[in-house]
Amino acid sequence: MYSVAFARSASDLDAALWEACFPPPLEGRWWYQTLERSRLEDQFTFLYGVISRKGTAVGIAPAFVMNFPVSLVAPDALKPLVPFLGALAHPKTLFVGSPCADEGTVGLLPDADRAAALLALHDALLTKAAELDAPLIVWKDQRSGTPQPAGTFSVVSFPGTLVELGADRAAYLASLKGSRRHNVVKKIRRSHANASLRAEVLQQPPLDEVFPLFWQTYERSSTRFEKLNREFFARIAEVPCTRFIVLREATGAMVAFMMCFELGTKLINKFVGMDYRRPGDWQLHFRLWEATLDYAYSRGIRQIQSGQTGYAAKIETGHRLVPLVNFCRHRNRLIHALAARAARGIGWATLDDDLARHVRAHPESEAEARAGSQNGREAQ
């Protein structure tokens, strides 16, 4: 009953179908159009699986193709071997999902049979990957418990982060464990004592200030999946739901920003930029977090989703880790078997130093992530 055809642009698909399949707080047509138009062709090629039932479109599966850097997920013990893999170190990969979104979403109309639609999609991906000469297929950043496509192996992914705000700041602070609440309040107070900063919320900020701060942060990051450019920020600033929460010092110079999407009662913290030349006792991250809380409460926002990097500060400010899993299939059976074996050694502690420290303190958290991965296999 279900079939899949592929389109090359988000604009080729009906706007009403996008809206029905990707309602807020999901990032919809506007998000993929922005990525397409931001001159990222050297990194990604975008395509969209249109899922139909008896000739009527009922779903959209955003996808992209890139040469995936295996070193991004390889455990430390195996990273010295990656340079010797040759072309296998950057396999051409067909991903289901978005290169810059926390979770890979296949949007379906409410009356669609999800299991049947995803089965048809997986069959179509196998054909499309062969057509593109992409030996690796990855269902990127799926929620734990998602049914695992046949013939794939699972691997723990970088977790998402989410914080529930409660009715007001007092409720938020009360939700934090005592030590974290103490540290958050202390660091915000220290910032106020050492830096005269003002916050503002902008739709279209000056890119000459925004992009250099983003680039400082990008260059300090140890996890780099996508490399965004100035044009991306210019285009995303034109999207109505985009907000830039900005901190300026007394001279008027921008010292930090958070680029967010305001989608209903959720705020998606997408990218940040900070001037790391400023004194550490300015506590820019925590001062920016305070400004974000003020904005969120003024708008009736109840959740903030904050992405897959910079875990230490996010955990400290009360974000919980959301387990995610990748489902992978390599067309070469030997490579598939070896990769599946290596995947069993990948976990939160091997993906990120901040996560490793968190797992040492809370070993049950990684067990939850692995259990979610196992649940996906059992649901198959």
C-alpha positions in Angstrom: 0.0 0.0 0.0 2.9 2.4 0.6 5.5 3.7 -1.9 8.3 6.2 -1.7 9.6 8.7 -4.3 12.5 11.1 -3.7 12.4 14.9 -4.3 15.5 17.1 -4.5 14.2 20.2 -2.7 11.9 21.0 0.3 10.2 23.5 -2.0 9.1 20.7 -4.3 6.8 19.3 -1.7 3.4 20.7 -0.8 3.5 23.3 2.0 0.3 21.9 3.6 1.9 18.4 3.7 5.0 19.9 5.5 2.8 21.6 8.0 0.8 18.5 8.7 3.8 16.2 9.0 6.1 18.6 10.8 4.0 20.8 13.1 5.6 22.8 15.9 7.8 22.2 17.8 9.3 20.2 14.9 11.6 22.1 12.5 9.7 22.1 9.2 9.9 23.2 5.6 11.5 26.6 6.6 14.4 24.8 8.2 15.3 22.6 5.3 14.8 25.4 2.8 17.3 27.5 4.8 19.9 24.7 4.9 19.5 24.2 1.1 20.0 27.9 0.4 23.0 28.4 2.6 25.7 27.1 0.3 26.5 23.9 2.2 26.9 21.8 -1.0 30.5 21.0 -0.1 29.2 19.2 3.0 25.7 17.9 2.3 23.3 17.0 -0.5 19.7 17.1 0.6 16.8 14.9 -0.6 13.4 14.1 0.7 11.5 10.8 0.7 7.8 11.4 -0.1 5.8 8.5 1.4 2.5 7.8 -0.4 -0.4 5.5 0.3 -2.3 4.4 -2.9 -0.8 7.5 -4.7 -1.6 10.0 -2.0 1.3 11.6 -0.1 1.1 10.8 3.7 4.6 11.5 4.9 8.0 13.2 4.4 11.4 11.7 5.3 14.1 14.4 5.1 17.5 12.9 4.2 21.0 14.0 3.2 24.2 12.6 1.8 27.6 13.3 3.2 31.1 11.8 3.5 30.8 10.8 7.2 33.9 11.3 9.4 34.2 8.0 11.3 36.6 9.6 13.8 33.6 11.5 15.2 32.2 8.4 16.9 35.3 6.1 17.1 36.3 5.2 20.7 39.7 6.7 21.7 41.4 3.3 21.5 40.4 3.0 17.8 41.0 6.6 16.7 44.7 6.0 15.9 43.6 3.4 13.4 41.2 5.7 11.5 43.8 7.4 9.2 44.7 3.9 7.9 41.2 3.2 6.8 41.5 5.2 3.6 38.1 5.8 2.0 36.5 3.8 4.8 37.4 6.7 7.1 34.9 9.0 5.3 32.3 6.7 3.7 29.6 8.2 1.5 26.6 8.0 3.7 22.8 8.4 3.2 21.3 9.7 6.4 17.7 9.9 7.4 17.2 13.1 9.4 18.8 16.5 9.4 22.5 17.4 9.8 21.7 20.1 12.4 18.8 18.7 14.3 18.8 16.8 17.6 16.5 14.0 16.4 15.9 12.4 13.1 12.2 12.7 12.4 10.1 11.0 9.7 6.9 13.1 9.5 3.6 11.1 8.9 0.0 12.0 8.8 -1.9 10.8 11.9 -3.8 8.1 10.0 -0.8 6.6 8.3 0.4 3.1 9.3 3.8 4.0 10.7 5.3 0.5 10.7 4.3 -0.1 7.1 5.4 3.4 6.0 8.8 3.0 7.6 9.2 -0.4 6.0 8.6 1.0 2.6 10.9 3.9 3.3 13.8 1.5 4.3 13.3 -0.5 1.1 13.5 2.8 -0.9 16.6 3.9 1.0 18.4 0.7 0.0 17.6 1.3 -3.6 18.5 5.0 -3.4 21.8 4.3 -1.6 22.8 1.9 -4.4 21.8 4.6 -7.0 24.0 7.2 -5.2 26.8 4.7 -4.6 26.5 5.4 -0.9 27.6 2.1 0.9 26.4 3.3 4.3 22.8 4.1 5.4 22.2 5.7 8.8 18.9 6.5 10.5 20.3 9.4 12.5 19.5 10.2 16.1 16.4 8.1 16.6 14.6 8.2 20.0 15.4 5.1 22.0 12.6 2.5 21.6 12.1 3.3 17.9 11.6 0.1 15.9 14.9 -0.9 14.3 14.9 -1.4 10.5 15.7 -4.9 9.4 19.4 -5.6 8.6 20.8 -2.7 10.6 22.9 -2.5 13.7 22.4 0.1 16.4 24.9 2.4 18.0 24.5 4.8 20.9 24.4 8.4 19.7 25.2 11.8 21.3 22.2 12.4 23.6 19.8 15.3 23.3 19.3 17.7 26.2 16.0 19.1 27.6 15.0 21.1 30.6 11.5 21.6 32.0 11.2 25.2 33.3 8.1 25.0 35.5 5.8 28.0 36.1 8.5 30.5 37.1 12.2 30.9 38.0 11.6 29.8 41.6 10.0 26.6 40.3 12.9 26.0 38.0 15.5 26.5 40.7 13.6 24.3 43.1 13.7 21.5 40.5 17.5 21.5 40.5 19.4 19.3 42.9 20.9 21.3 45.8 24.5 21.5 44.6 23.5 22.5 41.1 21.1 25.1 42.3 23.9 26.6 44.5 26.4 26.7 41.6 23.9 28.2 39.1 22.9 31.0 41.6 26.5 31.6 42.6 27.8 31.9 39.0 25.0 34.3 38.0 25.7 36.4 41.0 29.4 36.4 40.3 28.7 37.5 36.7 26.6 40.5 37.9 29.3 41.5 40.3 32.0 41.5 37.7 30.4 42.4 34.4 27.9 45.1 33.5 25.9 43.4 30.8 22.5 44.0 29.2 20.4 41.5 27.4 18.3 42.1 24.3 16.3 39.8 22.0 16.7 40.4 18.3 15.2 39.0 15.1 17.9 40.1 12.7 21.1 41.0 14.6 24.3 42.5 13.0 26.1 39.5 11.4 29.4 41.3 11.8 29.0 40.8 15.5 27.2 37.4 15.6 29.3 35.3 13.2 32.8 36.0 14.8 31.4 34.9 18.2 29.9 31.8 16.6 33.2 31.1 15.0 35.1 31.4 18.3 32.8 28.8 19.8 33.0 26.5 16.7 36.8 26.5 16.8 36.8 25.5 20.5 34.3 22.6 19.9 35.7 19.1 20.0 32.6 17.7 18.1 32.0 19.2 14.6 29.4 17.6 12.4 28.5 20.6 10.3 30.4 23.7 9.4 28.0 26.7 9.1 28.8 29.9 7.3 27.8 33.5 7.5 25.1 33.0 4.8 23.3 30.4 7.0 23.0 33.0 9.8 21.8 35.7 7.3 19.1 33.3 6.0 17.9 31.8 9.3 17.5 35.3 10.7 14.8 35.9 8.1 12.7 33.0 9.5 9.9 34.4 11.8 10.5 31.9 14.7 14.2 32.8 15.0 15.3 34.7 18.0 18.8 35.9 19.0 19.2 36.4 22.7 22.2 38.8 23.0 24.4 40.1 25.8 26.2 43.4 25.4 28.8 45.0 27.6 28.6 48.7 28.7 30.4 49.8 25.5 27.7 48.2 23.4 29.9 45.4 22.1 28.2 42.0 21.8 29.9 39.4 24.0 27.5 36.4 23.7 24.4 35.3 21.9 22.1 32.3 21.8 20.2 31.6 18.5 16.9 30.0 19.3 13.7 28.9 17.6 10.5 29.8 19.4 8.0 27.0 18.6 4.9 27.1 20.7 5.8 26.4 24.3 9.2 25.1 23.4 12.4 27.1 22.8 15.1 25.3 20.8 18.5 26.5 21.7 20.3 26.0 18.4 23.6 27.7 18.4 25.6 29.9 20.8 28.6 32.2 20.4 30.8 33.7 23.0 33.8 36.0 23.3 36.2 33.8 25.1 38.7 36.7 25.4 36.5 38.1 28.2 37.4 37.3 31.9 36.3 34.0 33.2 34.5 35.6 36.1 32.0 37.1 33.7 30.5 33.6 33.6 29.0 34.4 30.1 27.3 31.0 29.7 25.4 31.4 33.0 24.6 35.0 32.3 23.3 34.1 28.9 21.2 31.3 30.5 19.7 33.8 32.9 18.7 36.0 29.9 17.2 33.0 28.2 15.2 32.1 31.2 13.8 35.7 31.5 12.8 35.6 27.8 11.2 32.1 28.1 9.1 33.0 31.1 8.0 36.3 29.4 6.7 34.2 26.5 5.0 31.3 28.4 7.7 28.8 27.3 7.9 25.7 29.4 10.7 23.7 27.8 14.1 24.4 26.4 15.9 21.9 24.1 19.6 22.6 23.9 21.3 20.3 21.5 24.1 17.6 21.6 27.3 19.4 22.7 28.6 21.4 25.6 27.1 18.9 28.1 28.8 20.1 31.3 27.1 23.5 31.4 23.8 22.0 30.3 23.8 19.3 32.9 24.7 21.9 35.5 21.7 24.1 34.5 19.3 21.2 34.9 19.0 19.6 31.4 18.3 16.0 31.4 20.0 13.8 28.8 17.6 12.3 26.1 19.0 8.9 24.9 19.3 8.7 21.1 20.4 5.9 18.8 21.6 5.5 15.2 20.6 2.5 13.0 23.2 1.7 10.5 23.7 -0.6 7.5 26.8 -1.1 5.3 26.3 -2.8 2.0 29.6 -4.8 2.5 28.7 -7.6 4.8 32.2 -7.9 6.3 32.5 -4.2 7.0 28.9 -4.3 8.4 29.8 -7.1 10.8 33.0 -5.4 11.9 31.3 -2.0 12.4 28.5 -3.7 14.3 31.1 -5.3 16.6 32.9 -1.9 17.1 29.5 -0.2 17.8 29.1 -2.3 20.9 32.1 -0.4 22.4 30.6 3.0 21.7 28.8 4.7 24.5 28.3 8.1 26.1 31.6 7.8 27.9 33.5 7.3 24.6 31.7 10.0 22.7 32.4 13.1 24.8 34.6 14.0 27.8 31.8 15.8 29.6 29.6 12.8 29.2 32.4 10.5 30.4 32.6 12.5 33.7 28.8 12.4 34.0 28.7 8.6 33.5 31.4 8.1 36.1 29.2 10.0 38.6 25.9 8.5 37.3 26.6 5.1 35.7 22.9 4.3 35.6 22.4 7.0 32.9 24.4 5.2 30.3 22.7 2.0 31.1 19.5 3.7 30.3 20.8 4.8 26.9 22.0 1.2 26.1 18.6 -0.2 27.3 16.9 2.2 24.9 19.0 0.9 22.1 18.2 -2.7 23.1 14.5 -1.8 23.2 14.7 -0.7 19.6 16.0 -4.1 18.6 13.3 -5.9 20.6 10.6 -3.8 18.9 11.7 -5.0 15.5 
